[in-house]
């Protein structure tokens, strides 16, 4: 099974919880955003401090958790939005 | 028009961006940092953004707004970085042939912006306490 490399970005409170803003995470081919979140929670230091269900954007577009990932995607983990 | 700025928002620039002799009603919304008192007096708010997506998402929202009412003109900008109490963090202007359409579309853009723009705010109180505000 081939592996995808996903460029993860963390913002605001999530960046503080993890102590980093970017990390590359390998996931299996066919993985979804939900799979990536689970992988980050399990493998990135302090990743388990992130919620199980969170808002995400892939390549700067909001997506549902079932969105399938492609090698090289940039996935942003978005805390509850508070603009305006 | 650029939709992200570190500088104070200039309402005149927003109004100029939507001005037209064919549009008789113009609505301007400014979201302004409040002094607030829930947890103590607010000194300022630091707005953090996923800047690349903020620019693109604001463009998408404004394009959708134009699609809903092609006879209108819309413009919007969000400020990032430190915004003092009393200064605007977001501005939206909509011009339409008539006022009802301008009011309605301006509200639609503001609600979509609040729901979709990747922006977070960290509130700094007078006593120095800081916390992320999620609302």
Backbone of each chain as ProteinMPNN parsed JSONL, in Angstrom:
{"seq_chain_A": "XXXXXXXXXXXXXXXXXXXXXXXXXXXXXXXXXXXXXXXXXXXXXXXXXXXXXXXXXXXXXXXXXXXXXXXXXXXXXXXXXXXX", "coords_chain_A": {"N_chain_A": [[0.853, -1.192, 0.0], [0.619, 2.179, -0.907], [1.974, 5.253, 0.441], [0.807, 8.385, 1.593], [2.028, 11.688, 1.859], [1.183, 14.143, 4.053], [0.87, 17.57, 4.535], [0.562, 19.089, 7.444], [-1.039, 21.783, 9.131], [-1.263, 23.912, 11.935], [-3.215, 26.108, 13.921], [-3.586, 29.014, 16.035], [-5.171, 28.196, 19.045], [-4.826, 25.435, 18.728], [-2.228, 25.228, 17.755], [-0.858, 26.098, 19.968], [-1.5, 24.071, 21.806], [-0.164, 21.891, 20.699], [2.376, 22.824, 20.42], [3.594, 23.379, 18.05], [3.494, 24.512, 14.601], [3.506, 23.346, 12.141], [3.641, 20.13, 10.628], [4.699, 17.208, 8.934], [2.842, 14.405, 7.996], [2.626, 10.93, 7.51], [0.169, 9.01, 5.808], [-1.962, 6.205, 4.992], [-2.685, 5.321, 1.56], [-5.781, 6.449, 0.306], [-6.709, 7.486, 2.627], [-8.785, 9.521, 4.745], [-9.766, 12.852, 5.863], [-10.658, 12.519, 8.486], [-9.281, 10.186, 9.155], [-6.69, 11.185, 9.097], [-6.759, 13.033, 11.2], [-7.054, 11.27, 13.326], [-4.614, 9.938, 13.113], [-2.798, 11.997, 13.626], [-3.531, 12.632, 16.255], [-2.655, 10.334, 17.47], [0.059, 10.075, 16.898], [1.563, 12.456, 16.841], [3.418, 14.443, 19.1], [1.676, 15.382, 22.005], [-0.608, 15.34, 20.536], [-2.966, 14.121, 21.277], [-4.287, 16.023, 22.63], [-5.817, 17.422, 20.952], [-9.189, 17.879, 19.723], [-11.368, 15.09, 18.898], [-13.168, 15.395, 16.839], [-12.963, 17.855, 14.496], [-12.786, 21.013, 12.736], [-11.674, 21.248, 9.377], [-9.485, 22.235, 6.689], [-8.63, 21.635, 3.337], [-6.032, 22.297, 1.261], [-6.662, 25.013, 1.435], [-9.44, 25.128, 1.388], [-12.59, 24.657, 2.908], [-13.524, 21.442, 4.106], [-15.475, 18.382, 4.478], [-15.248, 15.812, 7.069], [-15.023, 13.368, 5.846], [-13.62, 13.687, 3.538], [-11.423, 12.657, 0.972], [-7.894, 12.248, 0.925], [-4.999, 13.491, -0.898], [-1.701, 12.845, -2.086], [0.65, 15.125, -0.811], [-1.146, 17.06, -0.059], [-2.158, 20.043, 1.69], [-3.244, 20.276, 4.872], [-5.226, 22.013, 7.024], [-5.765, 22.353, 10.44], [-8.442, 23.547, 12.059], [-9.275, 25.568, 14.697], [-12.375, 26.445, 16.451], [-13.938, 28.987, 14.606], [-13.475, 32.549, 14.745], [-13.742, 35.029, 13.557], [-14.465, 38.358, 12.268]], "CA_chain_A": [[0.0, 0.0, 0.0], [1.44, 3.38, -0.967], [1.783, 6.2, 1.535], [0.673, 9.797, 1.245], [2.597, 12.639, 2.815], [0.248, 15.257, 4.235], [1.461, 18.718, 5.223], [-0.426, 19.554, 8.417], [-0.813, 23.105, 9.733], [-2.062, 24.14, 13.144], [-3.372, 27.535, 14.163], [-4.157, 29.549, 17.282], [-5.138, 27.346, 20.237], [-4.302, 24.114, 18.395], [-0.773, 25.36, 17.669], [-0.37, 26.173, 21.35], [-1.634, 22.752, 22.433], [0.836, 20.971, 20.155], [3.7, 23.423, 20.457], [4.157, 23.501, 16.691], [2.542, 25.013, 13.612], [3.532, 22.518, 10.936], [4.265, 18.814, 10.702], [4.32, 16.31, 7.844], [2.345, 13.145, 8.56], [2.307, 9.918, 6.495], [-1.076, 8.252, 5.994], [-2.143, 5.241, 3.896], [-3.467, 5.727, 0.395], [-7.215, 6.323, 0.561], [-7.059, 8.061, 3.934], [-9.651, 10.703, 4.777], [-9.408, 13.846, 6.874], [-10.886, 11.91, 9.808], [-8.156, 9.274, 9.387], [-5.516, 12.008, 9.392], [-6.909, 13.568, 12.556], [-6.757, 10.158, 14.24], [-3.18, 9.68, 13.062], [-2.126, 13.099, 14.327], [-3.786, 12.493, 17.692], [-1.929, 9.177, 17.991], [1.494, 10.031, 16.604], [2.247, 13.732, 17.053], [3.477, 14.755, 20.53], [0.534, 16.162, 22.524], [-1.708, 15.287, 19.571], [-4.215, 13.701, 21.917], [-4.948, 17.196, 23.216], [-6.759, 17.939, 19.952], [-10.485, 17.173, 19.738], [-11.534, 14.008, 17.919], [-13.875, 15.984, 15.7], [-12.583, 19.264, 14.349], [-12.952, 21.603, 11.413], [-10.427, 21.17, 8.612], [-9.46, 22.739, 5.313], [-7.622, 21.007, 2.498], [-5.563, 23.23, 0.23], [-7.304, 26.306, 1.672], [-10.885, 25.033, 1.195], [-13.265, 23.854, 3.929], [-13.948, 20.111, 3.645], [-16.028, 17.505, 5.529], [-14.253, 14.877, 7.606], [-14.893, 12.209, 4.968], [-12.885, 14.077, 2.327], [-10.246, 11.819, 0.711], [-6.662, 13.025, 0.786], [-4.091, 13.234, -2.01], [-0.318, 13.084, -1.685], [1.083, 16.517, -0.863], [-2.18, 17.999, 0.399], [-1.963, 20.843, 2.903], [-4.465, 20.173, 5.685], [-5.224, 22.927, 8.171], [-6.627, 22.003, 11.574], [-8.999, 24.863, 12.37], [-10.081, 25.757, 15.915], [-13.623, 27.168, 16.173], [-13.61, 30.267, 13.976], [-13.892, 33.697, 15.571], [-13.477, 36.263, 12.828], [-15.527, 39.359, 12.215]], "C_chain_A": [[0.889, 1.244, 0.0], [1.072, 4.328, 0.171], [1.684, 7.614, 0.996], [1.387, 10.63, 2.301], [1.694, 13.864, 2.87], [0.925, 16.355, 5.052], [0.399, 19.323, 6.152], [-0.035, 20.925, 8.96], [-1.784, 23.304, 10.891], [-2.074, 25.635, 13.451], [-3.894, 27.802, 15.571], [-4.041, 28.542, 18.423], [-4.566, 25.963, 19.937], [-2.768, 24.15, 18.288], [-0.166, 25.428, 19.067], [-0.422, 24.803, 22.025], [-0.532, 21.805, 21.984], [2.259, 21.521, 20.253], [4.376, 23.474, 19.103], [3.057, 23.968, 15.744], [2.478, 24.151, 12.367], [4.165, 21.169, 11.248], [3.793, 17.999, 9.493], [3.959, 14.959, 8.439], [2.071, 12.163, 7.427], [0.987, 9.228, 6.83], [-1.215, 7.278, 4.821], [-2.937, 5.842, 2.741], [-4.95, 5.499, 0.685], [-7.658, 6.939, 1.868], [-7.94, 9.302, 3.759], [-9.123, 11.695, 5.816], [-9.58, 13.253, 8.275], [-9.753, 10.945, 10.157], [-6.899, 10.06, 9.775], [-5.582, 12.561, 10.818], [-6.565, 12.477, 13.574], [-5.255, 9.874, 14.278], [-2.398, 10.767, 13.815], [-2.316, 12.962, 15.832], [-2.945, 11.366, 18.3], [-0.41, 9.316, 17.884], [2.251, 11.334, 16.845], [2.279, 14.022, 18.558], [2.378, 15.731, 20.942], [-0.658, 16.162, 21.574], [-3.029, 14.903, 20.198], [-4.916, 14.852, 22.621], [-5.916, 17.835, 22.218], [-8.09, 17.213, 20.076], [-10.529, 16.09, 18.66], [-12.191, 14.542, 16.649], [-13.505, 17.462, 15.62], [-12.787, 19.708, 12.903], [-11.617, 21.558, 10.677], [-10.607, 21.796, 7.238], [-8.353, 22.005, 4.566], [-7.298, 21.969, 1.357], [-6.408, 24.505, 0.225], [-8.81, 26.312, 1.349], [-11.486, 24.177, 2.304], [-13.702, 22.515, 3.342], [-14.612, 19.369, 4.805], [-14.991, 16.469, 5.94], [-14.06, 13.652, 6.731], [-14.133, 12.487, 3.684], [-11.633, 13.218, 2.163], [-9.031, 12.676, 0.401], [-5.833, 12.559, -0.407], [-2.68, 13.564, -1.544], [0.047, 14.566, -1.838], [0.037, 17.52, -0.421], [-1.705, 18.783, 1.625], [-3.282, 20.827, 3.673], [-4.317, 21.074, 6.904], [-6.216, 22.439, 9.206], [-7.136, 23.313, 12.159], [-9.757, 24.854, 13.7], [-11.379, 26.476, 15.551], [-13.329, 28.604, 15.707], [-14.18, 31.427, 14.792], [-13.591, 35.016, 14.877], [-14.64, 37.235, 12.911], [-15.38, 40.415, 13.273]], "O_chain_A": [[1.807, 1.352, 0.813], [0.007, 4.217, 0.778], [2.392, 7.989, 0.061], [1.35, 10.311, 3.489], [1.471, 14.534, 1.861], [1.48, 16.099, 6.12], [-0.536, 19.982, 5.698], [1.139, 21.197, 9.215], [-2.952, 22.919, 10.831], [-1.076, 26.331, 13.264], [-4.537, 26.962, 16.2], [-2.943, 28.084, 18.738], [-3.896, 25.375, 20.785], [-2.096, 23.201, 18.691], [0.908, 24.881, 19.315], [0.509, 24.422, 22.734], [-0.023, 21.012, 22.777], [3.229, 20.766, 20.178], [5.598, 23.598, 19.019], [1.866, 23.844, 16.03], [1.505, 24.214, 11.616], [5.107, 21.079, 12.036], [2.636, 18.092, 9.083], [4.682, 14.431, 9.284], [1.366, 12.503, 6.477], [0.721, 8.902, 7.987], [-0.635, 7.512, 3.761], [-3.749, 6.748, 2.926], [-5.325, 4.47, 1.246], [-8.845, 6.924, 2.194], [-7.847, 10.022, 2.765], [-8.17, 11.415, 6.543], [-8.738, 13.466, 9.148], [-9.313, 10.884, 11.305], [-6.146, 9.655, 10.66], [-4.589, 12.557, 11.546], [-5.872, 12.731, 14.558], [-4.693, 9.605, 15.339], [-1.454, 10.472, 14.547], [-1.372, 13.153, 16.599], [-2.568, 11.417, 19.471], [0.325, 8.741, 18.688], [3.467, 11.31, 17.035], [1.26, 13.861, 19.229], [2.179, 16.768, 20.31], [-1.616, 16.906, 21.785], [-4.091, 15.304, 19.721], [-6.014, 14.682, 23.15], [-6.732, 18.68, 22.587], [-8.123, 16.054, 20.49], [-9.826, 16.163, 17.652], [-11.812, 14.181, 15.535], [-13.714, 18.218, 16.568], [-12.937, 18.896, 11.99], [-10.563, 21.797, 11.267], [-11.712, 21.874, 6.702], [-7.269, 21.783, 5.107], [-8.173, 22.389, 0.6], [-6.812, 25.004, -0.825], [-9.385, 27.364, 1.071], [-10.969, 23.104, 2.614], [-14.193, 22.458, 2.214], [-14.356, 19.673, 5.97], [-13.988, 16.269, 5.255], [-13.048, 12.962, 6.85], [-14.017, 11.607, 2.831], [-10.862, 13.066, 3.11], [-9.123, 13.69, -0.29], [-5.937, 11.42, -0.862], [-2.483, 14.45, -0.713], [-0.22, 15.177, -2.873], [0.306, 18.722, -0.41], [-0.967, 18.276, 2.469], [-4.306, 21.306, 3.183], [-3.399, 20.911, 7.708], [-7.369, 22.147, 8.888], [-6.357, 24.101, 12.695], [-10.787, 24.19, 13.809], [-11.482, 27.053, 14.469], [-12.565, 29.331, 16.342], [-15.221, 31.304, 15.439], [-13.231, 36.001, 15.523], [-15.661, 36.961, 13.542], [-16.203, 41.327, 13.353]]}, "seq_chain_B": "XXXXXXXXXXXXXXXXXXXXXXXXXXXXXXXXXXXXXXXXXXXXXXXXXXXXXXXXXXXXXXXXXXXXXXXXXXXXXXXXXXXXXXXXXXXXXXXXXXXXXXXXXXXXXXXXXXXXXXXXXXXXXXXXXXXXXXX", "coords_chain_B": {"N_chain_B": [[-9.292, 43.85, -5.015], [-7.502, 43.679, -1.978], [-8.094, 41.427, 0.694], [-7.165, 41.144, 3.235], [-5.575, 42.795, 5.894], [-3.018, 44.462, 7.785], [-3.281, 46.931, 8.677], [-5.179, 49.806, 9.914], [-8.675, 49.688, 9.115], [-10.065, 51.313, 6.369], [-12.969, 52.886, 5.951], [-13.739, 54.508, 3.81], [-12.35, 53.521, 1.629], [-13.594, 51.084, 1.222], [-16.173, 51.943, 0.586], [-15.667, 53.376, -1.741], [-14.93, 51.321, -3.386], [-17.293, 50.088, -4.084], [-18.877, 51.962, -5.195], [-21.183, 53.417, -7.497], [-22.981, 54.987, -10.147], [-25.303, 53.703, -10.748], [-26.264, 52.492, -8.535], [-28.274, 52.925, -5.846], [-28.427, 52.433, -3.14], [-26.391, 51.952, -0.351], [-24.809, 49.825, 1.899], [-22.897, 49.677, 4.826], [-20.873, 47.747, 6.871], [-19.18, 47.589, 9.938], [-17.221, 45.693, 11.971], [-16.381, 46.035, 15.251], [-13.882, 46.229, 17.77], [-14.812, 45.618, 21.032], [-14.917, 47.148, 24.273], [-15.896, 45.573, 26.338], [-16.913, 43.549, 29.185], [-17.208, 41.124, 30.327], [-15.219, 39.319, 31.279], [-13.558, 41.137, 32.292], [-12.089, 44.394, 31.664], [-11.349, 44.867, 28.248], [-8.26, 45.259, 26.645], [-7.005, 45.046, 24.132], [-7.364, 43.176, 21.03], [-5.839, 40.383, 19.602], [-5.697, 39.316, 16.409], [-5.412, 36.316, 14.771], [-4.707, 34.636, 11.731], [-5.248, 32.232, 9.114], [-3.669, 33.134, 6.685], [-3.428, 32.867, 3.839], [-5.622, 31.291, 3.167], [-7.674, 32.851, 4.199], [-7.683, 35.063, 2.496], [-8.464, 33.806, 0.082], [-10.906, 32.614, 0.804], [-12.494, 34.772, 1.544], [-12.665, 36.017, -0.922], [-14.147, 34.072, -2.27], [-16.576, 34.171, -0.862], [-17.45, 36.777, -1.453], [-17.702, 36.576, -4.212], [-19.762, 34.708, -4.353], [-21.764, 36.242, -3.233], [-22.088, 38.22, -5.172], [-23.065, 36.573, -7.141], [-25.541, 35.952, -6.091], [-26.893, 38.329, -6.294], [-26.618, 39.929, -8.942], [-26.667, 42.614, -9.706], [-25.417, 44.071, -7.799], [-22.621, 45.494, -5.984], [-19.86, 44.379, -4.126], [-17.636, 44.506, -1.324], [-14.956, 43.64, 0.863], [-12.98, 43.401, 3.864], [-10.638, 42.068, 6.177], [-9.037, 42.691, 9.204], [-5.86, 41.806, 10.591], [-3.605, 40.818, 13.252], [-2.709, 43.093, 15.905], [-5.507, 44.691, 17.226], [-6.789, 47.539, 18.504], [-9.166, 48.454, 21.12], [-12.173, 49.854, 19.971], [-11.424, 50.1, 17.356], [-11.889, 48.885, 13.98], [-12.273, 45.459, 13.099], [-13.246, 44.076, 10.982], [-14.599, 44.88, 7.791], [-17.353, 45.449, 5.642], [-18.808, 46.3, 2.595], [-21.679, 46.965, 0.686], [-23.234, 47.76, -2.285], [-26.242, 48.477, -3.928], [-28.984, 48.603, -6.29], [-31.242, 49.315, -4.793], [-32.151, 49.984, -1.311], [-33.053, 47.804, 0.292], [-32.025, 45.463, -0.8], [-29.321, 45.984, -0.518], [-28.979, 46.081, 2.305], [-29.761, 43.447, 2.992], [-27.976, 41.792, 1.574], [-25.547, 42.626, 2.592], [-25.746, 41.808, 5.243], [-25.842, 39.062, 4.805], [-23.271, 38.557, 3.741], [-21.672, 39.253, 5.95], [-22.495, 37.351, 7.864], [-21.728, 34.964, 6.585], [-18.991, 35.407, 6.466], [-18.293, 35.394, 9.165], [-18.863, 32.768, 9.724], [-17.168, 31.32, 8.061], [-14.554, 32.393, 7.615], [-11.101, 31.832, 8.21], [-10.117, 32.778, 10.985], [-8.897, 33.755, 14.159], [-9.267, 34.917, 17.541], [-7.476, 36.479, 20.116], [-7.952, 37.584, 23.223], [-6.876, 40.34, 25.066], [-6.708, 41.441, 28.29], [-6.998, 44.348, 30.495], [-5.484, 43.756, 32.744], [-3.523, 42.186, 31.733], [-4.067, 39.514, 31.339], [-4.605, 36.863, 29.038], [-6.59, 35.267, 26.544], [-7.944, 32.819, 24.271], [-10.736, 33.544, 22.319], [-13.695, 32.041, 21.498], [-16.304, 32.232, 19.439]], "CA_chain_B": [[-9.076, 44.413, -3.683], [-6.938, 42.756, -0.999], [-9.093, 41.224, 1.745], [-6.488, 41.015, 4.525], [-4.688, 43.929, 6.135], [-2.522, 44.695, 9.145], [-3.478, 48.358, 8.939], [-6.57, 50.187, 10.206], [-9.6, 49.6, 7.988], [-10.517, 52.615, 5.889], [-14.317, 52.747, 5.371], [-13.824, 55.218, 2.537], [-11.868, 52.65, 0.557], [-14.647, 50.097, 0.949], [-17.281, 52.62, -0.101], [-15.226, 53.714, -3.097], [-14.833, 50.093, -4.18], [-18.617, 49.636, -4.525], [-19.643, 53.122, -5.677], [-21.611, 53.427, -8.898], [-24.158, 55.837, -10.351], [-26.47, 52.838, -10.933], [-26.635, 51.853, -7.263], [-28.769, 53.993, -4.988], [-28.362, 52.093, -1.715], [-25.114, 51.38, 0.066], [-24.746, 49.413, 3.302], [-21.524, 49.489, 5.309], [-20.78, 47.114, 8.187], [-17.864, 47.553, 10.571], [-17.143, 44.954, 13.224], [-15.447, 46.839, 16.042], [-13.453, 45.631, 19.04], [-15.519, 46.213, 22.159], [-14.25, 47.192, 25.576], [-16.344, 44.339, 26.984], [-16.743, 43.502, 30.632], [-17.543, 39.779, 30.805], [-14.106, 38.787, 32.077], [-12.713, 42.264, 32.653], [-11.957, 45.329, 30.55], [-10.471, 44.425, 27.162], [-7.293, 46.267, 26.202], [-6.954, 44.901, 22.675], [-7.514, 41.806, 20.555], [-4.884, 39.955, 18.576], [-6.339, 38.438, 15.426], [-4.53, 35.425, 14.013], [-5.433, 34.097, 10.573], [-4.616, 31.408, 8.074], [-3.776, 34.291, 5.79], [-3.647, 32.491, 2.445], [-7.015, 30.841, 3.016], [-8.545, 33.99, 4.474], [-7.786, 35.83, 1.252], [-9.232, 33.039, -0.905], [-12.281, 32.368, 1.264], [-13.229, 36.038, 1.454], [-12.957, 36.192, -2.351], [-15.246, 33.162, -2.626], [-17.824, 34.683, -0.282], [-17.874, 37.962, -2.209], [-18.146, 36.103, -5.525], [-21.088, 34.106, -4.147], [-22.697, 37.353, -3.003], [-22.384, 38.81, -6.493], [-23.9, 35.609, -7.84], [-26.906, 36.02, -5.551], [-27.51, 39.588, -6.712], [-25.632, 40.421, -9.921], [-26.67, 44.07, -9.893], [-24.764, 44.699, -6.653], [-21.159, 45.469, -5.859], [-19.527, 44.044, -2.74], [-16.221, 44.591, -0.974], [-14.759, 43.272, 2.259], [-11.598, 43.302, 4.327], [-10.47, 41.67, 7.582], [-7.751, 43.1, 9.764], [-5.183, 40.823, 11.433], [-2.635, 41.432, 14.151], [-3.261, 43.767, 17.073], [-6.562, 45.67, 16.943], [-7.19, 48.171, 19.773], [-10.582, 48.725, 21.375], [-12.708, 50.995, 19.226], [-11.065, 50.039, 15.935], [-12.61, 47.83, 13.266], [-11.56, 44.243, 12.719], [-13.758, 43.648, 9.673], [-15.47, 45.823, 7.11], [-18.04, 44.952, 4.445], [-19.661, 47.296, 1.946], [-22.511, 46.45, -0.409], [-24.047, 48.761, -2.973], [-27.283, 47.853, -4.744], [-29.902, 49.616, -6.831], [-32.163, 49.781, -3.751], [-31.593, 49.753, 0.018], [-33.386, 46.499, 0.878], [-31.071, 44.494, -1.32], [-28.009, 46.291, 0.069], [-28.993, 45.625, 3.702], [-29.859, 41.987, 3.066], [-26.757, 41.142, 1.095], [-24.48, 42.959, 3.535], [-25.885, 40.893, 6.386], [-25.475, 37.713, 4.345], [-21.81, 38.49, 3.645], [-21.108, 39.276, 7.302], [-22.748, 36.055, 8.512], [-20.866, 33.971, 5.934], [-17.613, 35.69, 6.871], [-18.108, 34.918, 10.541], [-18.971, 31.307, 9.728], [-16.213, 30.633, 7.186], [-13.182, 32.922, 7.517], [-10.193, 31.208, 9.181], [-9.582, 33.834, 11.847], [-9.06, 33.499, 15.601], [-8.922, 36.129, 18.287], [-6.931, 36.336, 21.461], [-8.362, 38.792, 23.931], [-5.942, 40.773, 26.094], [-7.389, 42.318, 29.243], [-6.178, 45.409, 31.085], [-4.529, 43.199, 33.724], [-2.534, 41.385, 31.028], [-4.545, 38.159, 31.087], [-4.89, 36.633, 27.62], [-7.306, 34.014, 26.292], [-8.586, 32.68, 22.97], [-12.182, 33.687, 22.372], [-14.349, 31.251, 20.455], [-17.723, 32.589, 19.384]], "C_chain_B": [[-8.516, 43.338, -2.764], [-7.885, 42.665, 0.188], [-8.481, 41.063, 3.127], [-5.546, 42.2, 4.692], [-4.209, 43.94, 7.59], [-2.822, 46.13, 9.594], [-4.931, 48.649, 9.323], [-7.433, 50.147, 8.949], [-10.11, 50.998, 7.643], [-11.904, 52.463, 5.259], [-14.444, 53.407, 4.001], [-13.348, 54.369, 1.374], [-12.91, 51.598, 0.195], [-15.787, 50.745, 0.16], [-16.902, 52.955, -1.544], [-15.219, 52.481, -3.993], [-16.194, 49.646, -4.72], [-19.435, 50.767, -5.155], [-19.975, 53.005, -7.164], [-22.843, 54.308, -9.015], [-25.425, 55.018, -10.561], [-26.978, 52.243, -9.624], [-27.003, 52.937, -6.248], [-28.718, 53.711, -3.505], [-27.047, 51.442, -1.385], [-25.17, 51.065, 1.552], [-23.292, 49.16, 3.666], [-21.583, 48.863, 6.693], [-19.342, 47.185, 8.673], [-17.983, 46.761, 11.862], [-16.033, 45.572, 14.055], [-15.125, 46.164, 17.364], [-14.101, 46.383, 20.198], [-14.658, 46.204, 23.423], [-14.618, 45.94, 26.376], [-16.115, 44.357, 28.476], [-16.995, 42.105, 31.192], [-16.472, 39.236, 31.737], [-13.196, 39.899, 32.573], [-12.561, 43.167, 31.444], [-10.937, 44.846, 29.513], [-9.548, 45.57, 26.764], [-7.153, 46.247, 24.675], [-7.197, 43.436, 22.327], [-6.455, 41.546, 19.493], [-5.583, 38.962, 17.658], [-5.278, 37.644, 14.687], [-5.335, 34.829, 12.878], [-4.571, 33.097, 9.817], [-4.694, 32.294, 6.839], [-4.082, 33.907, 4.346], [-5.1, 32.067, 2.22], [-7.991, 31.975, 3.268], [-8.758, 34.806, 3.207], [-8.696, 35.102, 0.251], [-10.694, 32.88, -0.48], [-13.102, 33.641, 1.2], [-13.587, 36.316, -0.007], [-14.124, 35.311, -2.776], [-16.581, 33.684, -2.096], [-18.344, 35.871, -1.101], [-18.348, 37.572, -3.603], [-19.527, 35.474, -5.422], [-22.138, 35.191, -3.946], [-23.075, 38.008, -4.329], [-23.273, 37.88, -7.297], [-25.347, 35.647, -7.375], [-27.64, 37.253, -6.045], [-26.555, 40.291, -7.68], [-25.6, 41.939, -10.09], [-25.972, 44.805, -8.757], [-23.252, 44.708, -6.824], [-20.844, 45.228, -4.393], [-18.019, 44.152, -2.539], [-16.081, 44.23, 0.504], [-13.287, 43.168, 2.598], [-11.603, 42.888, 5.792], [-9.088, 42.094, 8.031], [-7.174, 41.968, 10.61], [-4.099, 41.526, 12.237], [-3.345, 42.11, 15.305], [-4.293, 44.815, 16.66], [-7.031, 46.253, 18.281], [-8.702, 48.305, 19.898], [-11.008, 49.969, 20.592], [-12.343, 50.998, 17.756], [-11.703, 48.811, 15.292], [-11.701, 46.658, 12.94], [-12.028, 43.719, 11.362], [-14.657, 44.718, 9.1], [-16.052, 45.197, 5.859], [-18.888, 46.087, 3.892], [-20.402, 46.645, 0.793], [-23.296, 47.619, -0.986], [-24.997, 48.045, -3.923], [-28.187, 48.943, -5.303], [-30.817, 50.194, -5.756], [-31.688, 49.305, -2.377], [-31.856, 48.351, 0.568], [-32.375, 45.44, 0.453], [-29.688, 44.723, -0.698], [-27.938, 45.811, 1.512], [-28.932, 44.098, 3.775], [-28.551, 41.319, 2.648], [-25.58, 41.437, 2.02], [-24.547, 42.028, 4.744], [-25.475, 39.478, 5.993], [-23.953, 37.576, 4.298], [-21.181, 38.433, 5.043], [-21.296, 37.918, 7.988], [-21.88, 34.962, 7.903], [-19.415, 34.167, 6.355], [-17.354, 35.163, 8.276], [-18.107, 33.391, 10.6], [-17.791, 30.627, 9.027], [-14.784, 31.151, 7.211], [-12.296, 32.306, 8.609], [-9.434, 32.259, 9.982], [-9.863, 33.456, 13.298], [-8.638, 34.732, 16.369], [-8.512, 35.793, 19.717], [-7.153, 37.661, 22.179], [-7.352, 39.105, 25.032], [-6.664, 41.766, 27.008], [-6.428, 43.362, 29.805], [-5.135, 44.862, 32.058], [-3.493, 42.281, 33.078], [-2.96, 39.958, 30.746], [-4.939, 38.015, 29.617], [-5.613, 35.309, 27.454], [-7.894, 34.02, 24.88], [-10.081, 32.773, 23.153], [-12.787, 32.921, 21.201], [-15.827, 31.575, 20.482], [-18.136, 32.723, 17.942]], "O_chain_B": [[-9.0, 42.206, -2.768], [-8.419, 43.676, 0.645], [-9.209, 40.865, 4.099], [-4.816, 42.568, 3.771], [-4.908, 43.485, 8.495], [-2.632, 46.479, 10.759], [-5.814, 47.825, 9.082], [-6.99, 50.52, 7.863], [-10.53, 51.758, 8.516], [-12.011, 51.959, 4.14], [-15.172, 52.919, 3.136], [-13.87, 54.476, 0.264], [-13.091, 51.261, -0.975], [-16.296, 50.173, -0.804], [-17.722, 52.831, -2.454], [-15.467, 52.57, -5.196], [-16.253, 48.908, -5.704], [-20.562, 50.545, -5.597], [-19.16, 52.557, -7.97], [-23.656, 54.371, -8.093], [-26.521, 55.578, -10.554], [-28.006, 51.566, -9.605], [-26.169, 53.749, -5.847], [-28.932, 54.608, -2.69], [-26.626, 50.494, -2.049], [-25.529, 51.916, 2.365], [-22.55, 48.519, 2.922], [-22.258, 49.377, 7.585], [-18.405, 46.884, 7.933], [-18.76, 47.12, 12.747], [-14.882, 45.63, 13.623], [-16.006, 45.59, 18.004], [-13.966, 47.599, 20.332], [-13.788, 45.351, 23.597], [-13.761, 45.325, 27.011], [-15.25, 45.072, 28.981], [-16.996, 41.921, 32.41], [-16.765, 38.759, 32.833], [-12.175, 39.631, 33.206], [-12.865, 42.762, 30.322], [-9.816, 44.467, 29.854], [-9.99, 46.702, 26.571], [-7.178, 47.289, 24.02], [-7.231, 42.571, 23.202], [-6.21, 42.371, 18.612], [-6.007, 37.892, 18.095], [-4.374, 38.203, 14.065], [-6.521, 34.546, 13.041], [-3.342, 33.122, 9.879], [-5.641, 32.223, 6.056], [-4.907, 34.55, 3.697], [-5.722, 32.433, 1.222], [-9.031, 32.051, 2.614], [-9.882, 35.192, 2.888], [-9.584, 35.708, -0.349], [-11.604, 32.996, -1.301], [-14.278, 33.602, 0.84], [-14.683, 36.795, -0.298], [-14.986, 35.738, -3.544], [-17.593, 33.643, -2.796], [-19.535, 35.952, -1.402], [-19.291, 38.167, -4.124], [-20.371, 35.676, -6.296], [-23.264, 35.074, -4.429], [-24.243, 38.31, -4.572], [-24.135, 38.334, -8.048], [-26.267, 35.408, -8.156], [-28.862, 37.236, -6.198], [-25.774, 41.151, -7.271], [-24.607, 42.487, -10.567], [-25.936, 46.036, -8.75], [-22.692, 44.027, -7.683], [-21.484, 45.805, -3.514], [-17.234, 43.921, -3.458], [-16.985, 44.487, 1.299], [-12.453, 42.885, 1.737], [-12.47, 43.308, 6.559], [-8.097, 41.884, 7.332], [-7.921, 41.25, 11.275], [-3.725, 42.664, 11.952], [-4.468, 41.74, 15.647], [-4.007, 45.705, 15.86], [-7.606, 45.537, 19.099], [-9.424, 48.271, 18.902], [-10.307, 50.981, 20.556], [-12.877, 51.794, 16.984], [-12.017, 47.83, 15.967], [-10.54, 46.823, 12.564], [-11.294, 43.006, 10.678], [-15.39, 45.386, 9.83], [-15.36, 44.51, 5.108], [-19.601, 46.757, 4.639], [-19.829, 45.875, 0.022], [-23.942, 48.371, -0.255], [-24.602, 47.12, -4.633], [-28.154, 50.081, -4.835], [-31.14, 51.382, -5.774], [-30.921, 48.347, -2.277], [-30.996, 47.771, 1.23], [-31.932, 44.625, 1.263], [-28.975, 43.768, -0.389], [-26.947, 45.198, 1.91], [-28.141, 43.535, 4.533], [-28.083, 40.388, 3.304], [-24.711, 40.586, 2.208], [-23.524, 41.524, 5.208], [-24.829, 38.778, 6.773], [-23.409, 36.577, 4.768], [-20.263, 37.648, 5.281], [-20.372, 37.398, 8.613], [-21.351, 34.119, 8.627], [-18.694, 33.194, 6.574], [-16.315, 34.558, 8.538], [-17.424, 32.798, 11.436], [-17.447, 29.491, 9.355], [-13.869, 30.407, 6.856], [-12.68, 32.261, 9.777], [-8.28, 32.579, 9.698], [-10.919, 32.912, 13.623], [-7.778, 35.495, 15.93], [-9.109, 34.961, 20.4], [-6.618, 38.702, 21.796], [-7.014, 38.236, 25.836], [-7.163, 42.796, 26.554], [-5.214, 43.276, 29.62], [-4.045, 45.418, 32.19], [-2.682, 41.669, 33.773], [-2.29, 39.253, 29.991], [-5.527, 38.922, 29.027], [-5.296, 34.336, 28.138], [-8.288, 35.063, 24.358], [-10.638, 32.144, 24.053], [-12.418, 33.143, 20.047], [-16.527, 31.232, 21.435], [-19.297, 33.02, 17.657]]}, "name": "protein", "num_of_chains": 2, "seq": "XXXXXXXXXXXXXXXXXXXXXXXXXXXXXXXXXXXXXXXXXXXXXXXXXXXXXXXXXXXXXXXXXXXXXXXXXXXXXXXXXXXXXXXXXXXXXXXXXXXXXXXXXXXXXXXXXXXXXXXXXXXXXXXXXXXXXXXXXXXXXXXXXXXXXXXXXXXXXXXXXXXXXXXXXXXXXXXXXXXXXXXXXXXXXXXXXXXXXXXXXXXXXXXXXXXXXXXXXXX"}
